């Protein structure tokens, strides 16, 4: 289970960064759009961070990045 969680986390980190930079958003701008703190956004982009965001937060991130939630989980 841990390996699966780590794989999901790696995919999320990669995609959150990819779509944020595609929009040329800073972490601060993206976190404002998602309605989460900058510190939390920064943690979400760290591979060393062990916790996964809730579904509610995933939807907020996807909305801020103007993508479907499924794009955050694509390999």
N, C-alpha and C positions, 0 to 999 in steps of 0.2 A: 504493500500500500504506500509506503514512504517513497519508493521509486516513482510510482505513478504520480503522487503529489508533487514531487520534485520536477517531473517532466511537465506537468501542467503549469507549475510556477515558471519554469524556464520559457515555455511558450507564451505565457501571459506577459512576462517581462519583455520579451523580444517584440511582441505585437504592440504593447502599450507604447514602447519607445518608438517603434517604426511609424505608427500612425500619428503620434504626437509630433515627431520631427517632419513627417510628410506635410503636416499642416503648418509647420514652422512655429509651433507653440512652444513657449517655455514651459517648464514644469509649473511655474506659478500661474500662468495663463490657463493651462489645462486644468489645474486643480480648482481654480476659480469657476471655470465653466462646468466642472463636474460637481461643484458644491462640497468639496472635501478639502481638508487642510493640505498645504504645501508639504508639510512634514510627512503626511500619510502618502501622498503621491510619490514622494521621493522613496519611501519605503517600498512601495509597490514596484518601483523600477530597480530594486536591488535583488539580485539573485540570492544573496545570502539571507534575505528575509524569509522566514519559514511559514508565516501565516498567509492564507489565501483570502482575497476579498470576498465579501458576501455577494449574493446575487444582486441585491439592491445597488451595491457599489459598482458592480460590473456594468449594470445598466446605465448608471450615471456616467461612467467612463466612456462607454460606447456612445452615448448621446453627445458628450462633450467632443468626442473625436469624429462625430458624424458618420458612424459605421454601425452595422448590425452587431449585436453581442457575439454572434457566432464568429466574426472576424477576429475577435480577441483570442479565440481558442483554436484557430487554424494553424496547422503545422507548416 
